[in-house]
Amino acid sequence: MISIILFSVIFIYAITIACLIYGFSKVNSFEYIGLAPKTKFTIIVPFRDETENLPQLLTSFSKLNYPNDLFEVILVDDFSKEEFKVQNLPFKVSITQNNRVSNSPKKDAILTAMQLVKTDWIITTDADCLVHKNWLLTLDNYIRNQNISMIASAVTYDCSNSFLHHFQQLDLASLQGATMGSFGLKKGFMCNGANFAYTKSLFEKLKGFQGNDGIASGDDVFLLQKAIAQFPEKVHYLKSKNNIVHTKPLNDWKSLFYQRVRWASKTGWYQSKFGIGLGLVVFAGNFCWVLGLGSWVLGFISFLNLILLVLIKCVVDAVLIQKSNHFLTKKKMRYLVLSSLLYPFFSVSVALYSLFGKYEWKGREF
């Protein structure tokens, strides 16, 4: 009986991931098509204690293949311990202090910056990121080629050779694969605020973060889901190697665990029924692996059945991760088998802890 339940769950999981793999292939790649730059952008960067990372981000902005007078940067300081001072740069940069009015520092930071924004197109990214030289040029050409108001795009890690870093890269590749796959199925529900663009006019139509400003995270996902619910044809995913933002992986397991808890804590508040359903199926698939191992130890299922469960899950996961990782980075996947064996325990722990536990983020407890 237990074997039947486990295989039924893992079959549903495998079909779901196979659908995402199909959806991933349906999202067409786009490279800039030679149009001269025209769109004006404001880049919003919320930060807290990022004196080491911010200069690197601003340097990557200075290398952009885009006219300096067509973009500006607003840095929103969320009560950093050390004051950050901007050096001479060829583009306009301003720093403002975050105006805290809700339980979400990042949403407050974006709202604070919105009062200063003069362009229609806005991009959010993070202080620990680096952008491709054709980042804005690709966005500009895509915007002018489509009638859209919101763009979700890819984020990847710059990894060292450590297992922890590659574990995060494989995890992020699976999330990015699911993101692209869901858009390919016309069921988009997820994005990453480190590479997220939308018009100020759309933000105002959606009434910003109203309705979820009490949730500490989700400045990206909840806004995307509101936009898709009201203006689905205006929201696209931009799949372009020239538009991938690189960020830094975390350097210890505790920080990684809390980060993933922060991400997982948003799921129960999703407006997207597809997103909630996918979250439940993914949790069930990972829990099935853990339960299968326990059932084998207790003698309820055979070792052969356990191996079959593991193989079915690992094979479909590996296909989606490989496709996503190939798009995101030139580096080969490493520690895939070990990560695949560890991930179900990590994922189930994160999901369960997110229901009851608190997490730390930027020196604060939520």
Residue frames as qw, qx, qy, qz and C-alpha x, y, z in Angstrom:
[[0.000, 0.884, 0.467, 0.000, 0.00, 0.00, 0.00],
 [0.304, -0.799, 0.108, 0.508, 2.80, 2.41, 0.92],
 [0.431, -0.127, 0.599, 0.662, 4.59, 1.60, -2.34],
 [0.237, 0.631, 0.652, 0.346, 1.46, 2.42, -4.35],
 [0.125, -0.945, -0.236, 0.187, 1.08, 5.79, -2.61],
 [0.406, -0.628, 0.319, 0.583, 4.75, 6.68, -3.05],
 [0.390, 0.066, 0.670, 0.628, 4.81, 5.75, -6.74],
 [0.151, 0.789, 0.574, 0.161, 1.54, 7.61, -7.37],
 [0.200, -0.917, -0.043, 0.342, 3.01, 10.77, -5.85],
 [0.397, -0.472, 0.491, 0.615, 6.31, 10.47, -7.68],
 [0.393, 0.391, 0.700, 0.450, 4.46, 9.83, -10.97],
 [0.060, 0.928, 0.367, 0.009, 2.46, 13.06, -10.54],
 [0.345, -0.791, 0.211, 0.460, 5.70, 14.86, -9.67],
 [0.486, -0.134, 0.628, 0.593, 7.48, 13.49, -12.77],
 [0.304, 0.650, 0.613, 0.330, 4.61, 14.51, -15.07],
 [0.107, -0.960, -0.181, 0.183, 4.62, 18.01, -13.55],
 [0.383, -0.638, 0.394, 0.539, 8.37, 18.48, -14.05],
 [0.473, 0.185, 0.694, 0.511, 8.06, 17.08, -17.59],
 [0.185, 0.860, 0.460, 0.119, 5.46, 19.79, -18.30],
 [0.228, -0.906, 0.107, 0.339, 7.89, 22.43, -17.03],
 [0.504, -0.270, 0.594, 0.566, 10.62, 21.00, -19.28],
 [0.369, 0.548, 0.642, 0.389, 8.23, 21.32, -22.22],
 [0.020, -0.962, -0.263, 0.073, 7.33, 24.86, -21.17],
 [0.434, -0.660, 0.304, 0.533, 11.02, 25.77, -20.92],
 [0.457, 0.038, 0.651, 0.606, 11.51, 24.78, -24.57],
 [0.216, 0.754, 0.581, 0.217, 8.54, 26.94, -25.60],
 [0.165, -0.920, -0.039, 0.354, 10.16, 30.18, -24.38],
 [0.710, 0.596, 0.061, 0.371, 12.05, 31.61, -27.34],
 [0.580, -0.375, -0.013, 0.723, 15.48, 33.14, -26.87],
 [0.254, 0.937, 0.200, 0.133, 15.93, 36.81, -27.75],
 [0.583, -0.218, 0.039, 0.781, 19.03, 38.82, -28.47],
 [0.096, 0.724, 0.093, -0.677, 19.10, 42.53, -29.19],
 [0.648, 0.506, 0.534, 0.198, 18.14, 43.21, -32.79],
 [0.499, 0.169, 0.239, 0.815, 20.22, 46.27, -33.61],
 [0.058, -0.883, -0.364, -0.291, 17.83, 49.06, -32.63],
 [0.275, 0.438, -0.316, 0.796, 19.55, 52.21, -31.41],
 [0.279, -0.340, -0.722, 0.534, 18.98, 52.74, -27.65],
 [0.156, -0.497, -0.292, -0.802, 15.93, 54.82, -26.85],
 [0.618, -0.616, -0.463, -0.158, 14.19, 53.67, -23.64],
 [0.020, -0.618, 0.454, -0.641, 14.96, 55.57, -20.44],
 [0.747, -0.285, -0.597, 0.065, 15.43, 53.44, -17.33],
 [0.294, -0.705, 0.413, -0.496, 15.65, 54.03, -13.60],
 [0.693, 0.049, -0.702, 0.160, 17.51, 51.28, -11.74],
 [0.545, -0.677, 0.163, -0.468, 16.46, 50.89, -8.10],
 [0.644, 0.182, -0.680, 0.298, 18.91, 49.20, -5.73],
 [0.640, -0.710, 0.032, -0.291, 17.81, 48.71, -2.10],
 [0.657, 0.301, -0.572, 0.387, 20.81, 47.98, 0.14],
 [0.622, -0.751, 0.103, -0.199, 21.87, 47.46, 3.73],
 [0.553, -0.636, 0.513, 0.164, 25.55, 47.23, 4.75],
 [0.861, 0.382, 0.285, 0.179, 26.85, 46.61, 1.22],
 [0.040, -0.910, 0.295, 0.290, 29.99, 48.75, 1.12],
 [0.449, -0.334, 0.751, 0.350, 31.94, 45.83, -0.36],
 [0.487, 0.350, 0.770, 0.216, 29.47, 44.88, -3.08],
 [0.284, 0.862, 0.311, -0.282, 28.01, 48.21, -4.24],
 [0.025, -0.736, 0.425, 0.526, 31.19, 49.53, -5.90],
 [0.293, -0.093, 0.878, 0.368, 31.35, 46.35, -8.02],
 [0.348, 0.629, 0.694, -0.049, 27.71, 46.72, -9.07],
 [0.159, 0.903, 0.060, -0.394, 28.20, 50.38, -9.99],
 [0.186, -0.525, 0.652, 0.513, 31.35, 49.50, -11.94],
 [0.352, 0.229, 0.868, 0.265, 29.34, 46.97, -13.97],
 [0.271, 0.830, 0.436, -0.219, 26.80, 49.74, -14.67],
 [0.021, -0.816, 0.270, 0.510, 29.60, 51.97, -15.94],
 [0.231, -0.268, 0.816, 0.457, 30.54, 49.28, -18.48],
 [0.537, 0.504, 0.636, -0.231, 27.03, 49.08, -19.93],
 [0.248, 0.101, 0.595, 0.758, 26.74, 49.36, -23.69],
 [0.037, -0.777, -0.617, -0.116, 24.09, 52.05, -23.25],
 [0.169, 0.627, -0.017, 0.760, 24.07, 55.87, -23.29],
 [0.310, -0.135, -0.635, 0.694, 24.67, 57.28, -19.81],
 [0.228, 0.008, 0.112, -0.967, 21.95, 59.88, -20.24],
 [0.619, -0.137, -0.511, -0.581, 19.30, 57.19, -20.80],
 [0.740, -0.383, -0.552, 0.030, 19.53, 55.61, -17.35],
 [0.113, -0.648, 0.428, -0.620, 19.97, 56.65, -13.75],
 [0.589, -0.117, -0.769, 0.218, 20.45, 54.75, -10.50],
 [0.445, -0.647, 0.132, -0.605, 18.67, 55.27, -7.18],
 [0.475, 0.071, -0.799, 0.362, 20.33, 53.60, -4.19],
 [0.571, -0.626, -0.116, -0.519, 18.02, 53.21, -1.19],
 [0.260, 0.335, -0.755, 0.501, 19.91, 52.83, 2.09],
 [0.711, -0.480, -0.413, -0.305, 18.01, 50.67, 4.55],
 [0.541, -0.791, 0.200, -0.203, 19.72, 51.95, 7.71],
 [0.826, 0.278, -0.356, 0.339, 23.24, 50.68, 7.03],
 [0.671, -0.637, -0.114, 0.362, 25.72, 50.83, 9.89],
 [0.454, -0.351, 0.281, 0.769, 28.35, 52.40, 7.64],
 [0.383, 0.772, 0.102, -0.497, 27.58, 55.28, 5.29],
 [0.685, 0.202, 0.522, 0.466, 28.16, 54.55, 1.62],
 [0.078, 0.769, -0.096, -0.628, 29.54, 57.36, -0.54],
 [0.773, 0.544, 0.308, 0.105, 29.28, 57.34, -4.32],
 [0.456, -0.374, 0.361, 0.722, 32.48, 58.02, -6.25],
 [0.301, 0.552, -0.247, -0.738, 32.56, 59.91, -9.54],
 [0.524, 0.207, 0.815, 0.134, 30.61, 57.94, -12.14],
 [0.051, -0.030, 0.506, 0.861, 29.65, 58.72, -15.75],
 [0.301, -0.483, -0.676, -0.468, 25.92, 58.25, -15.07],
 [0.344, -0.531, 0.148, -0.760, 23.52, 59.80, -12.56],
 [0.557, -0.214, -0.774, 0.213, 23.43, 58.16, -9.12],
 [0.312, -0.572, 0.178, -0.738, 21.52, 59.31, -6.06],
 [0.363, -0.097, -0.862, 0.340, 21.25, 57.89, -2.54],
 [0.461, -0.476, -0.036, -0.748, 18.16, 58.19, -0.37],
 [0.141, -0.174, 0.846, -0.484, 17.24, 56.81, 3.04],
 [0.278, -0.295, -0.877, -0.259, 14.57, 54.15, 3.26],
 [0.416, -0.246, 0.186, -0.856, 11.22, 55.29, 4.62],
 [0.152, -0.074, -0.980, 0.104, 9.99, 52.34, 6.70],
 [0.511, -0.094, 0.079, -0.851, 6.20, 52.07, 6.82],
 [0.900, -0.022, -0.219, -0.376, 5.57, 48.31, 6.62],
 [0.823, -0.402, 0.401, 0.013, 6.97, 44.93, 7.67],
 [0.854, 0.304, 0.257, 0.334, 8.93, 44.70, 4.42],
 [0.329, -0.674, 0.199, 0.631, 12.16, 46.73, 4.19],
 [0.346, -0.023, 0.645, 0.681, 12.60, 46.01, 0.48],
 [0.121, 0.695, 0.649, 0.284, 9.07, 47.00, -0.51],
 [0.209, -0.898, -0.194, 0.334, 9.46, 50.17, 1.52],
 [0.399, -0.444, 0.389, 0.702, 12.75, 50.88, -0.28],
 [0.270, 0.303, 0.691, 0.599, 11.12, 50.53, -3.70],
 [0.043, -0.848, -0.524, -0.068, 8.22, 52.74, -2.65],
 [0.341, -0.766, 0.019, 0.544, 10.71, 55.31, -1.33],
 [0.355, -0.192, 0.539, 0.739, 12.56, 55.32, -4.66],
 [0.233, 0.582, 0.714, 0.312, 9.29, 55.58, -6.58],
 [0.070, -0.906, -0.283, 0.306, 8.83, 59.10, -5.25],
 [0.216, -0.695, 0.360, 0.584, 12.02, 60.08, -7.11],
 [0.508, 0.127, 0.741, 0.421, 11.50, 58.13, -10.34],
 [0.273, 0.598, -0.055, -0.752, 10.98, 60.28, -13.45],
 [0.229, 0.242, -0.791, -0.514, 11.15, 57.56, -16.12],
 [0.818, -0.062, -0.081, -0.566, 8.36, 55.12, -16.94],
 [0.894, 0.093, -0.438, 0.034, 10.54, 52.00, -17.01],
 [0.438, -0.709, 0.471, -0.290, 11.98, 50.81, -13.70],
 [0.785, 0.180, -0.586, 0.087, 14.40, 47.97, -13.03],
 [0.620, -0.693, 0.295, -0.220, 15.12, 46.47, -9.62],
 [0.780, 0.281, -0.512, 0.227, 18.32, 44.63, -8.79],
 [0.755, -0.634, -0.111, 0.123, 20.39, 43.80, -5.71],
 [0.115, -0.926, 0.357, 0.049, 23.61, 45.28, -4.38],
 [0.557, -0.426, 0.691, 0.172, 25.53, 42.00, -4.64],
 [0.774, 0.478, 0.415, 0.023, 24.87, 41.64, -8.39],
 [0.197, -0.429, 0.489, 0.733, 26.77, 42.23, -11.61],
 [0.649, 0.600, 0.313, -0.348, 25.12, 42.92, -14.97],
 [0.684, 0.220, 0.490, 0.493, 26.05, 42.04, -18.55],
 [0.178, -0.289, 0.183, 0.923, 27.27, 44.92, -20.72],
 [0.193, -0.157, -0.592, -0.767, 24.23, 44.49, -23.02],
 [0.026, -0.374, -0.828, 0.417, 21.71, 44.21, -20.16],
 [0.222, 0.586, 0.286, -0.725, 19.89, 47.48, -20.86],
 [0.228, 0.358, -0.557, -0.714, 20.33, 47.29, -24.62],
 [0.136, -0.134, -0.963, -0.192, 18.60, 43.89, -24.70],
 [0.061, 0.532, 0.694, -0.482, 15.77, 45.17, -22.51],
 [0.187, 0.536, -0.065, -0.821, 15.37, 48.24, -24.69],
 [0.239, 0.204, -0.731, -0.606, 15.18, 46.25, -27.92],
 [0.097, -0.281, -0.955, 0.025, 12.73, 43.75, -26.43],
 [0.106, 0.548, 0.500, -0.663, 10.47, 46.48, -25.04],
 [0.265, 0.509, -0.221, -0.788, 10.32, 48.21, -28.41],
 [0.244, 0.123, -0.858, -0.435, 9.60, 44.90, -30.14],
 [0.272, -0.389, -0.879, 0.039, 6.71, 43.97, -27.82],
 [0.321, -0.581, -0.112, -0.739, 3.68, 45.71, -26.32],
 [0.696, -0.303, -0.604, 0.241, 4.49, 44.94, -22.68],
 [0.251, -0.836, 0.098, -0.478, 4.69, 46.52, -19.24],
 [0.640, -0.606, 0.449, -0.149, 6.58, 43.95, -17.14],
 [0.717, 0.468, -0.517, 0.015, 9.60, 41.72, -17.79],
 [0.794, -0.513, 0.325, -0.017, 10.97, 38.88, -15.69],
 [0.588, 0.653, -0.474, 0.053, 14.54, 37.78, -16.44],
 [0.918, -0.077, -0.351, 0.167, 17.19, 35.33, -15.30],
 [0.273, -0.828, 0.434, -0.227, 19.59, 35.35, -12.36],
 [0.922, 0.086, -0.344, 0.157, 22.54, 33.02, -11.78],
 [0.634, -0.741, 0.148, 0.163, 25.38, 32.56, -9.30],
 [0.432, 0.717, -0.518, 0.175, 29.10, 33.16, -9.70],
 [0.917, -0.390, 0.009, -0.080, 30.34, 30.01, -8.00],
 [0.106, -0.671, 0.734, -0.011, 33.64, 28.86, -6.58],
 [0.518, 0.193, -0.815, -0.175, 34.47, 25.15, -6.59],
 [0.206, -0.140, 0.784, -0.569, 32.87, 24.43, -3.21],
 [0.080, -0.332, -0.933, -0.118, 30.01, 21.96, -2.81],
 [0.031, 0.604, 0.536, -0.589, 27.92, 24.61, -1.02],
 [0.158, 0.494, -0.216, -0.827, 28.17, 27.01, -3.95],
 [0.213, 0.085, -0.806, -0.546, 27.34, 24.38, -6.55],
 [0.021, -0.419, -0.882, 0.213, 24.45, 23.09, -4.43],
 [0.144, 0.627, 0.289, -0.709, 23.01, 26.62, -4.54],
 [0.174, 0.375, -0.518, -0.749, 23.61, 26.89, -8.29],
 [0.130, -0.141, -0.942, -0.276, 21.76, 23.63, -8.95],
 [0.020, 0.558, 0.713, -0.424, 18.92, 24.74, -6.67],
 [0.158, 0.602, 0.005, -0.782, 18.73, 28.13, -8.42],
 [0.125, 0.189, -0.749, -0.622, 18.87, 26.42, -11.82],
 [0.036, -0.371, -0.928, -0.031, 15.85, 24.34, -10.86],
 [0.063, 0.669, 0.458, -0.582, 13.98, 27.47, -9.73],
 [0.133, 0.520, -0.319, -0.781, 14.91, 29.37, -12.88],
 [0.061, -0.011, -0.903, -0.424, 13.91, 26.35, -14.96],
 [0.022, 0.539, 0.816, -0.204, 10.54, 26.24, -13.21],
 [0.084, 0.650, 0.145, -0.742, 10.14, 29.98, -13.76],
 [0.167, 0.364, -0.569, -0.718, 10.84, 29.78, -17.49],
 [0.038, -0.158, -0.968, -0.192, 8.82, 26.58, -17.80],
 [0.104, 0.594, 0.675, -0.425, 5.77, 28.16, -16.18],
 [0.197, 0.613, -0.104, -0.758, 5.97, 31.13, -18.56],
 [0.109, 0.202, -0.812, -0.537, 6.25, 28.73, -21.49],
 [0.051, -0.377, -0.925, -0.005, 3.03, 27.09, -20.29],
 [0.163, -0.516, -0.233, -0.808, 1.46, 30.56, -19.98],
 [0.669, -0.622, -0.405, -0.041, 1.22, 30.02, -16.23],
 [0.410, 0.419, -0.374, 0.718, 3.91, 32.43, -15.06],
 [0.584, -0.741, -0.300, -0.142, 3.91, 32.97, -11.31],
 [0.718, -0.563, 0.035, 0.408, 7.49, 33.53, -10.20],
 [0.484, 0.779, -0.115, 0.381, 10.37, 35.92, -10.87],
 [0.700, -0.286, -0.238, 0.609, 13.49, 37.28, -9.21],
 [0.069, -0.975, -0.174, 0.121, 13.70, 40.87, -7.95],
 [0.497, -0.534, 0.357, 0.583, 17.41, 40.97, -8.82],
 [0.118, -0.092, 0.629, 0.763, 16.42, 41.20, -12.50],
 [0.129, 0.625, 0.763, -0.099, 12.89, 42.56, -12.74],
 [0.071, -0.055, 0.199, 0.976, 11.59, 45.40, -14.91],
 [0.075, 0.663, 0.745, 0.018, 8.21, 47.09, -15.10],
 [0.104, 0.545, 0.194, 0.809, 6.64, 50.43, -15.91],
 [0.006, -0.047, -0.512, 0.858, 5.79, 52.95, -13.24],
 [0.521, -0.038, -0.175, -0.834, 2.35, 53.31, -14.79],
 [0.704, -0.125, -0.673, -0.190, 1.68, 49.57, -14.34],
 [0.358, -0.052, -0.701, 0.614, 2.95, 49.73, -10.75],
 [0.219, 0.024, 0.260, -0.940, 0.46, 52.51, -10.05],
 [0.646, -0.063, -0.423, -0.632, -2.40, 50.64, -11.77],
 [0.683, -0.114, -0.717, 0.080, -1.65, 47.63, -9.56],
 [0.475, -0.812, 0.033, -0.338, -1.56, 49.92, -6.49],
 [0.104, 0.671, -0.679, 0.278, 1.96, 48.77, -5.79],
 [0.298, 0.116, -0.917, 0.240, 2.36, 46.33, -2.95],
 [0.526, -0.183, 0.257, -0.790, -1.06, 46.99, -1.47],
 [0.911, -0.054, -0.154, -0.379, -2.49, 43.77, -0.08],
 [0.938, -0.036, -0.244, 0.244, 0.84, 42.12, 0.74],
 [0.196, 0.752, -0.339, 0.531, 2.86, 44.87, 2.39],
 [0.659, -0.608, 0.309, -0.317, 2.62, 43.02, 5.71],
 [0.981, 0.014, 0.090, 0.171, 4.70, 40.15, 4.31],
 [0.437, -0.723, 0.301, 0.443, 8.44, 40.71, 4.76],
 [0.282, -0.255, 0.685, 0.622, 9.46, 39.43, 1.32],
 [0.413, 0.504, 0.751, 0.103, 7.80, 39.13, -2.08],
 [0.097, 0.682, -0.044, -0.723, 8.40, 42.54, -3.62],
 [0.118, 0.318, -0.714, -0.612, 8.84, 40.70, -6.93],
 [0.008, -0.168, -0.975, -0.144, 6.57, 37.62, -6.89],
 [0.135, 0.595, 0.675, -0.415, 3.42, 39.24, -5.51],
 [0.196, 0.625, -0.114, -0.746, 3.70, 42.18, -7.92],
 [0.103, 0.210, -0.820, -0.522, 4.17, 39.79, -10.83],
 [0.031, 0.324, 0.945, -0.022, 1.14, 37.70, -9.84],
 [0.187, 0.661, 0.403, -0.605, -1.03, 40.79, -9.49],
 [0.182, 0.529, -0.408, -0.722, 0.07, 41.93, -12.95],
 [0.077, 0.039, -0.929, -0.359, -0.60, 38.54, -14.55],
 [0.119, 0.467, 0.826, -0.293, -4.04, 38.36, -12.89],
 [0.219, 0.757, 0.285, -0.545, -5.04, 41.75, -14.32],
 [0.430, 0.791, -0.256, -0.352, -2.93, 42.23, -17.46],
 [0.857, -0.156, 0.461, 0.168, -1.58, 38.79, -18.49],
 [0.723, 0.592, 0.196, 0.297, -0.70, 39.89, -22.03],
 [0.081, 0.950, -0.195, 0.232, 1.52, 42.68, -20.65],
 [0.558, -0.652, 0.512, -0.034, 3.86, 40.35, -18.71],
 [0.830, 0.458, -0.317, -0.008, 6.69, 38.50, -20.49],
 [0.769, -0.487, 0.296, 0.288, 9.76, 36.48, -19.65],
 [0.413, 0.839, -0.341, -0.097, 12.89, 37.68, -21.45],
 [0.918, -0.192, 0.284, 0.201, 15.15, 34.70, -22.15],
 [0.527, 0.801, -0.190, 0.214, 18.48, 36.14, -23.23],
 [0.822, -0.148, -0.194, 0.514, 22.07, 35.35, -22.30],
 [0.299, 0.423, -0.052, 0.854, 22.78, 39.08, -22.66],
 [0.393, -0.605, -0.064, -0.690, 20.25, 39.82, -19.94],
 [0.800, -0.337, -0.475, 0.142, 21.35, 37.41, -17.19],
 [0.210, -0.831, 0.302, -0.417, 22.26, 39.05, -13.87],
 [0.703, 0.093, -0.627, 0.322, 25.00, 37.41, -11.81],
 [0.482, -0.752, 0.145, -0.427, 24.86, 37.37, -8.03],
 [0.140, 0.485, -0.802, 0.320, 26.90, 35.88, -5.20],
 [0.733, -0.296, -0.602, -0.117, 26.05, 32.58, -3.51],
 [0.541, -0.758, 0.187, -0.313, 25.98, 32.46, 0.28],
 [0.385, 0.548, -0.703, 0.240, 28.98, 31.12, 2.16],
 [0.108, -0.157, 0.872, -0.451, 27.39, 29.16, 5.01],
 [0.204, -0.300, -0.905, -0.224, 24.53, 26.70, 5.38],
 [0.064, -0.540, -0.622, 0.564, 22.69, 28.70, 8.05],
 [0.146, 0.458, -0.093, -0.872, 22.39, 31.76, 5.79],
 [0.229, 0.041, -0.774, -0.589, 21.31, 29.57, 2.88],
 [0.143, -0.391, -0.902, 0.117, 18.67, 27.86, 5.03],
 [0.032, 0.590, 0.420, -0.689, 17.22, 31.18, 6.20],
 [0.162, 0.334, -0.387, -0.844, 17.25, 32.58, 2.66],
 [0.252, -0.117, -0.864, -0.420, 15.31, 29.61, 1.34],
 [0.095, -0.497, -0.774, 0.380, 12.91, 29.82, 4.30],
 [0.105, 0.502, 0.087, -0.854, 12.30, 33.47, 3.37],
 [0.258, 0.166, -0.632, -0.712, 11.56, 32.43, -0.19],
 [0.236, -0.237, -0.935, -0.116, 9.33, 29.52, 0.85],
 [0.002, 0.401, 0.630, -0.665, 7.36, 31.62, 3.33],
 [0.269, 0.284, -0.168, -0.905, 5.74, 33.47, 0.41],
 [0.129, -0.063, -0.902, -0.407, 4.12, 30.39, -1.14],
 [0.027, -0.485, -0.833, 0.264, 1.04, 30.34, 1.10],
 [0.113, 0.662, 0.224, -0.706, 0.26, 33.93, 0.07],
 [0.166, -0.055, 0.672, 0.720, 0.44, 33.29, -3.67],
 [0.525, 0.394, 0.136, -0.742, -2.39, 34.64, -5.76],
 [0.502, 0.373, -0.654, -0.426, -1.53, 32.10, -8.48],
 [0.898, -0.138, 0.265, -0.324, -3.34, 28.78, -8.03],
 [0.858, 0.418, -0.272, 0.121, -0.83, 27.22, -10.43],
 [0.215, 0.633, -0.567, 0.482, 2.02, 28.44, -8.23],
 [0.585, -0.397, 0.497, -0.502, 0.43, 27.05, -5.07],
 [0.970, 0.110, 0.075, -0.204, -0.30, 23.74, -6.80],
 [0.695, 0.536, -0.408, 0.251, 3.24, 23.47, -8.14],
 [0.094, -0.611, 0.593, -0.516, 4.65, 24.23, -4.69],
 [0.787, -0.234, 0.393, -0.414, 2.56, 21.44, -3.18],
 [0.949, 0.300, -0.093, -0.032, 3.58, 18.95, -5.88],
 [0.458, 0.620, -0.513, 0.377, 7.28, 19.79, -5.45],
 [0.370, -0.508, 0.584, -0.515, 7.01, 19.45, -1.68],
 [0.918, -0.039, 0.237, -0.314, 5.18, 16.13, -2.07],
 [0.831, 0.464, -0.290, 0.096, 7.84, 14.86, -4.48],
 [0.227, 0.590, -0.614, 0.473, 10.66, 15.68, -2.09],
 [0.569, -0.358, 0.506, -0.540, 8.76, 14.41, 0.95],
 [0.959, 0.152, -0.052, -0.234, 8.03, 11.20, -0.97],
 [0.618, 0.501, -0.534, 0.284, 11.79, 10.64, -1.32],
 [0.111, -0.470, 0.639, -0.599, 12.34, 11.16, 2.42],
 [0.776, -0.132, 0.320, -0.528, 9.34, 9.00, 3.33],
 [0.899, 0.309, -0.289, -0.110, 10.52, 6.31, 0.93],
 [0.382, 0.487, -0.674, 0.403, 13.91, 6.14, 2.61],
 [0.382, -0.317, 0.591, -0.636, 12.26, 5.88, 6.02],
 [0.890, 0.064, 0.072, -0.446, 9.87, 3.19, 4.76],
 [0.769, 0.387, -0.503, 0.076, 12.79, 1.16, 3.44],
 [0.087, 0.449, -0.705, 0.542, 14.66, 1.44, 6.75],
 [0.552, -0.139, 0.528, -0.630, 11.54, 0.23, 8.56],
 [0.232, -0.030, 0.962, 0.143, 11.03, -2.61, 6.08],
 [0.502, 0.518, 0.458, -0.520, 7.80, -1.32, 4.50],
 [0.685, 0.689, -0.090, -0.219, 9.16, -1.17, 0.94],
 [0.919, 0.020, 0.163, 0.358, 11.92, -3.03, -0.87],
 [0.386, -0.549, 0.279, 0.687, 15.31, -1.58, -1.73],
 [0.335, 0.238, 0.665, 0.624, 14.45, -1.97, -5.44],
 [0.012, 0.830, 0.534, 0.161, 11.35, 0.21, -5.02],
 [0.331, -0.823, -0.031, 0.461, 13.41, 2.83, -3.19],
 [0.412, -0.250, 0.493, 0.724, 15.94, 2.92, -6.03],
 [0.222, 0.516, 0.675, 0.479, 13.14, 3.27, -8.59],
 [0.137, -0.911, -0.367, 0.131, 11.65, 6.20, -6.66],
 [0.382, -0.683, 0.196, 0.591, 15.01, 7.92, -6.50],
 [0.405, 0.004, 0.622, 0.670, 15.78, 7.32, -10.18],
 [0.167, 0.714, 0.617, 0.286, 12.42, 8.62, -11.43],
 [0.184, -0.942, -0.180, 0.215, 12.76, 11.84, -9.43],
 [0.450, -0.581, 0.332, 0.591, 16.45, 12.37, -10.14],
 [0.456, 0.209, 0.632, 0.590, 16.12, 11.82, -13.90],
 [0.132, 0.822, 0.470, 0.292, 13.33, 14.37, -14.48],
 [0.331, -0.895, -0.021, 0.300, 15.03, 16.84, -12.13],
 [0.556, -0.345, 0.426, 0.624, 18.35, 16.42, -13.93],
 [0.401, 0.482, 0.569, 0.532, 16.79, 17.15, -17.34],
 [0.044, -0.944, -0.295, -0.141, 15.21, 20.42, -16.17],
 [0.479, -0.787, 0.150, 0.359, 18.32, 21.48, -14.24],
 [0.613, -0.074, 0.480, 0.623, 20.62, 20.65, -17.16],
 [0.297, 0.680, 0.476, 0.472, 18.55, 22.72, -19.60],
 [0.214, -0.964, -0.152, -0.040, 18.37, 25.65, -17.19],
 [0.602, -0.625, 0.248, 0.431, 22.03, 25.47, -16.17],
 [0.602, 0.197, 0.468, 0.616, 23.15, 25.34, -19.82],
 [0.144, 0.834, 0.329, 0.418, 21.27, 28.60, -20.43],
 [0.397, -0.915, -0.070, 0.009, 22.44, 30.30, -17.22],
 [0.352, -0.790, 0.467, 0.183, 26.16, 29.56, -17.21],
 [0.618, 0.568, -0.533, -0.109, 29.02, 28.13, -19.24],
 [0.161, -0.455, 0.826, -0.292, 30.17, 26.09, -16.23],
 [0.547, -0.062, -0.805, -0.221, 29.38, 22.39, -16.12],
 [0.723, -0.542, -0.042, -0.426, 27.14, 21.01, -13.42],
 [0.342, 0.343, -0.790, 0.375, 29.06, 19.62, -10.47],
 [0.102, -0.029, 0.812, -0.574, 27.98, 17.50, -7.49],
 [0.549, -0.096, -0.338, -0.758, 24.65, 16.74, -9.20],
 [0.662, -0.179, -0.725, -0.068, 24.25, 13.24, -7.70],
 [0.355, -0.163, -0.636, 0.665, 25.25, 14.28, -4.18],
 [0.193, 0.012, 0.111, -0.975, 23.06, 17.39, -4.36],
 [0.590, -0.146, -0.507, -0.611, 20.12, 15.35, -5.64],
 [0.604, -0.231, -0.744, 0.168, 20.41, 12.99, -2.68],
 [0.255, -0.193, -0.489, 0.812, 20.72, 15.81, -0.13],
 [0.141, -0.175, -0.186, -0.956, 18.18, 18.22, -1.61],
 [0.512, -0.470, -0.608, -0.384, 14.93, 16.45, -0.59],
 [0.556, -0.459, -0.530, 0.446, 15.96, 16.62, 3.08],
 [0.225, -0.128, -0.066, 0.964, 16.98, 20.27, 2.73],
 [0.226, -0.267, -0.431, -0.832, 13.82, 21.19, 0.83],
 [0.543, -0.522, -0.638, -0.159, 11.42, 19.44, 3.22],
 [0.485, -0.388, -0.426, 0.658, 13.17, 21.01, 6.24],
 [0.077, -0.003, 0.092, 0.993, 12.90, 24.47, 4.68],
 [0.358, -0.376, -0.547, -0.656, 9.22, 24.00, 3.80],
 [0.577, -0.536, -0.612, 0.073, 8.23, 22.77, 7.25],
 [0.424, -0.313, -0.302, 0.794, 10.30, 25.37, 9.10],
 [0.012, 0.181, 0.242, 0.953, 8.78, 28.17, 6.98],
 [0.420, -0.546, -0.606, -0.398, 5.33, 27.29, 8.37],
 [0.633, -0.693, -0.339, 0.067, 6.29, 27.86, 12.01],
 [0.682, -0.334, -0.080, 0.646, 9.80, 29.23, 12.43],
 [0.059, 0.965, -0.022, -0.255, 11.35, 32.66, 12.22],
 [0.807, 0.281, 0.113, 0.506, 14.28, 33.60, 10.01],
 [0.331, -0.697, 0.077, 0.632, 17.11, 36.12, 9.99],
 [0.565, 0.602, 0.348, 0.444, 17.67, 38.49, 7.09],
 [0.279, 0.667, -0.062, 0.688, 20.11, 41.40, 6.93],
 [0.217, 0.154, -0.595, 0.759, 20.62, 41.27, 10.70],
 [0.496, -0.140, 0.185, -0.836, 16.89, 41.32, 11.45],
 [0.142, 0.094, 0.977, -0.128, 14.50, 38.62, 12.61],
 [0.492, 0.017, -0.269, -0.828, 11.19, 38.01, 10.83]]
